Amino acid sequence: DSLREYITSLFTSEIATYDGAMGTMIQNYSKKNKLDEEEYRGERFKDWSCNVKGNNDMLSITQPQVIQGIYREYLEVGGSNLIGTNTFSSTTIAMADYEMEPYVYELNYESARLAREVCDEVTAKDPTKPRFVVGAIGPTNRTGSISPSVEDPAARNVTFDELVEAYFEQIVGLVDGGCDVLMVETIFDTLNAKAAVYAIGEYLEMSGLDIPLFVSGTLVDQSGRTLSGQTGEAFYASIRHAKPMCVGLNCALGAAHMTPFVERLSKCAECFVHVYSNAGLPNAMGGYDESPEDMAKGNEVFFKNGWLNMVGGCCGSTPPHIKAIREMASKYKPRKLPDIGRPKMWLSGLEDLVVDD
């Protein structure tokens, strides 16, 4: 309860700061230091049966000092109030690509533990600004509601129950490792998100714990829809039964392209709202060109209009980007929680439908 109370007072008194991209920071590290197949494997996995370079999540086990260094930079340079764990792909489903399914609990536990240690260390230096660990739960690389085969629209390569089981195992590792919040993020298929929030609900009921839930969807292009076809409002209506403490959008687009969709979500959400956009759209080489100043300027429209309670960065963002965004956000007041209205029937298909008097 005290954590919920603290986050509520934080989100209502200032626009809180989340961290930026983990993958970008690992790429930046590898440009200056050797980070090849050998370093990814470390001593522990030196005889592994397949290539593992690119499996960033396993660096929490094999190169913990690299991951801890990135966490620390976001806290000290970026000034983040909350940081996400290095667990975007740490499910049995996503780890199957590297034949590392048996290590999923350990990947989540270690990533959360490293983040917990750094957060506690930075909090100890300034107890007036406690820092929190957000357990990052990615979308997996399979989708529950879209066929992987053009010839067979009914085909699925994963079931709802398989998704629930994979997410449940991830959640146990994250909570055991010491995370404060669970964030289901970068959701392109709402059915996957529903499996994740169902797994979280099951875990909380079983454990008797109360852990705040954040949910973050991804609108894939200017149509303002997720990959499975829902608008932002329909997406929110689909997951509001899980009573998220904070809901928002991340990835896919730069801040400028997200503006109309953030506005609409901010108007309909009954809880806190966040955004962590990319540093613009990717260039021809797949990199991101927005400077910290550009990115802060791009996000300013969200702050001016009072749409947000938390802001961070996704692909292409680094601690200097987060610092610039935090400094820009500090000039503005956070979004006010909407007044409690009368109950209403709120349905969701590809669009949402509100039935009221």
N, C-alpha and C positions, 0 to 999 in steps of 0.2 A: 504493500500500500504506500509506503513512504517513497518508493521509486516512482510509482504512478503520480503521486502528489508532486514530487520534485519535477518530473518531466512536464506535468501540466503547468506548474508555475513557470518553468523555463519557457515553454512554448507560448505562454500568454504574456510574458514580459519582454521577450526578445525573439528575433528570428534566429533559431538555433542553427548551428553549423554541423553538417555531416561531412564525411571525408570525400576524397576524389577517387580516381581510378587506380586499382591495384595493378592491372595488366600493363598500363602505360608506364608505371613506375618500375615494374620488373623489366620491361623493354629498355627503359632509360638506364637502368643498372647494368644490363647486359652490354650496352654500348661502351661502357667505361671499364667493365670487369668481365672476366671470362665466365660465361654462364651457358655452357653447352651441355650436350648429352651427359657427359661425365659428371658435371656439377649437379644436374637434375637428379641423377641416380644417387650421388653421394656414396658413402661406404656401404650403407644399409642395402641399397638396391643395385649394387655394381654389376651383378650378374643377371639383371632382369631380362625377361624373355622378349620384350618388344621395346621399341623406341619410346622414350617418355618426355623428350624435350617438348616444351609447350604445355605440359601438365603443371601449370603454375601452382595449383593447390598443394602438390606434393612437396613444394619447397618449404612448407611449414614444418615438414619432418626432416628433409635433407639439408636445407640451408636456412635454419630458423633465424639466424642473425640478419639475413637479408630482409625477411618478412617483418621482423621486429623493428628493423631500421626504418622501413616504410611506414609502419604504424606510428612510430615515434615522430617522423617528419610531419605527418598529418596533424598530430597533436601539438607539436611544438612550433612548427613553421606555419601550418595552416590554421592552427587554433581551433581545431574541431572539438565540439562538445561530445560527439558520438563518432565512433569509427566502426566500419564493417569488417567482419572477419574474412580471411582469404579462403572462402569455402564455396565460391560460386558454383563449382562443378563437383562438389564433394557428396555426390549421391552414388549409390551402386549403379544406377542407370548410366550416368555420365562417365563414371570411372571404368565402365566395361571397355571403353576404347583403349585403355591402358592395362587392362586385365588386373586392375587394382581394387576390385570390389571388396576383398576382405579387409582392406585398410580404411574403409570409410569412417568408422567410428573414430579411429586414431587421427585421421586427417582433420575431422571437425573438432575433436577434443584439443589437439595441439594448436590449431589456428586460434581457437577461442582462448586457450590458456596464454598464448603469447600476447594476444591483445589485452587480456585481463591484467597481465603483469605490467605492461607498458602504461595502461590507463591508471593503474594504482600508483605507479611510480610518478607519473606526471601530476596526478591528483595530490599526492603527498607534498609536492613542491608548492602547490597553491590550492589548499582545501576549499577555498571559496568558489572554485570552478571545477566541480567533479566531472570526470569523463566516463563515458559509458561504452560498453561493448555491444554491438548489434550483430546478432548471428545472421549472416547472409545466406539466404536459401534461394538458389538460382532456379531457372525454369526446367532444367534437364535438357537434353538434346533430342527428346522425343515429345510428341504432342498427342494428347488424349482425344482431341476432337477433329483432327485433320488426317486424311489418309496420306501415307508416304508414297502411294502408287497412283499414277494418273489413270491407269486402266481400271482400278477398283476403288471407287469412292468409299466403300464400306470397310476397307482394310484399315487395321490399326496395328502399330508395332509396340503398343503399351496399353495396359488396362488401368482403370481407375485404382483398383486395389493394389496393383504393382507400384503405382505412383505413391499411394498412401504409405505403403511399406518402406519404400526408399526414403521418403521424406521423414518418416518416423525415426528411422535409424540416424539420419542426419541431425534431427532435433535433439535426440538423447546426447549425442556427442557434443553439440554446441552448448547445451545447458550444463552438462557435467564439466565442461571446460571453463565455465564462468561467464557466459553472456547474460546481459541484462534485458535485452529486447530481442524478439525474433522478427526478421524482416523477410517477407516473401517478395522477391524482386524480379524486375525485368520480365514481367509476365506478358507473353505474347499469346498464350492460350488460356482462357479463363478456367477451363476444366482442370488444367494442371494446378492452377492457383487454388481451386476448390479442394483438390486432393491435399494440397499443402496445408490449408487452413483446417481441414478436417483432421489431418494428422496432428496438428498443433493442439486442437481441441481435445483429441483423445489423450494426448500426452499430459496436458494440464489437468485433465480430469483424473487420470491415473496417478499423477504425482502429487496432486493437491497444491501445486504451485500457481502463482498468479504472475504471468510474464506478459508485458505489453506486446501487442501484435501491430506491426507496421506492414502495409501492403503497397507495392509499387508496380504499376502497370506500364506497358510499353506500347505506344501508338506508332505503328511502323512507318507511316508516311503522312502526307498532307491531307489524306482522307480523314485523319483523326480516329482511326480504328485500330484495334489490336489485329494480330495476324488471323485470329479466329473470327474477325469481322465485327466485334462490338465497338460501339462508341465509348468514350470515357464514362459517360453517365450510366450506360447499361452495364459496363464493367463494375462500377461502384455498386449498383443495385444488386449485382450478382454475388458480391462478397460482403455486403453490409451486415448480413446475419452473423458473421464472425466477430462483429463489434471491434473492428480495428481501431486502435488509438490514433493512428495517423495513416492517411492514404495519399497516394500521389503518383507522379509519373517520372520515369527515368529512361535514359538511353535513346537510341534511334535518331533523335533530332537534336539540333542546337536550340538554345533558348528562344531565338527569334521565331523559329518555326513552331514552337510549342505554345506560344502565347494564347491563341484562341481556345485551345483545349484545356490549358491550366485554368483559364477564367471560368470555363463551363464547369469543370470539376470543383473549383472553389465555391461556386454558387450552389452546388447540389450536395456537397459532402457534409455530413453531420458531425464529423470528427476533425482533427487537425489535418493540415494539408502540407505536403512537401513536394519539391522538385529537385532532381539532380540530372541536369542535361549534359549532353556531350559538348566538347569544346568546338562547336560548329559542326558542319557536315564533313565527312572524310574527303580528303583530296584524292587525286589520281593514284597516289602511292599508298593510300589507306591510312595516312597520318591525319592529324588534326592541327589546324593552323591558328586557331584563336589564341591570342596572348591572354595573360591573366586580366589585363585591363579590358580587352574586348569582351571577355566572358562575363566579367563583373557588370559591364555596361549592358550586355544582353539580358542579364538577369534582373536589371534594375526595374523593368516594367512590372515584374511580379511583386516587388517590394512596394513600389509607389502605389499600386492598386490594392495593397493589403490582402493579397491572395495566399500568402504562405506563412507557415509556422517553422519550417525547417528547409534548409537549402544545402546542396552539396554539388558535386561534379561527377560525371560518368566518363566515358571514353575520352582520352586526350587531356584530362585534367590532372594537375599535379599540386603539391602543397602551395606553391605561389599562386595558382589559380584560386584555391580555396581561401587563401589569405585575402586576396583582392575581393572575392565575393563576400566574405565575412565583413570586411571593412565597409563595403557598399551597403550591405544589409543592416549594419548597425545604425545607419542614419534613419531607418524607418521602423514603424511599429508592426508587430505581427498581426496576422489575420485573427479577427475576433470569432470565437466559436458561435455558430448560429443559435438563435433562441430555440428552445424546444417548442415545436408546434404540435398540432393534433396528430395522432397516428394516421397513417395513410397506407393504402395498398400500392406497393411499388414493385412492378414486374420488370423483368428484363429478357429481351431476346437479343437481336442485333442492335435494336434501339431500346430505350427504356420507356415504360408506360406508367404514369402516375394516375391512380384513380382516387379522386377526392371529391368533396362536395362542390 
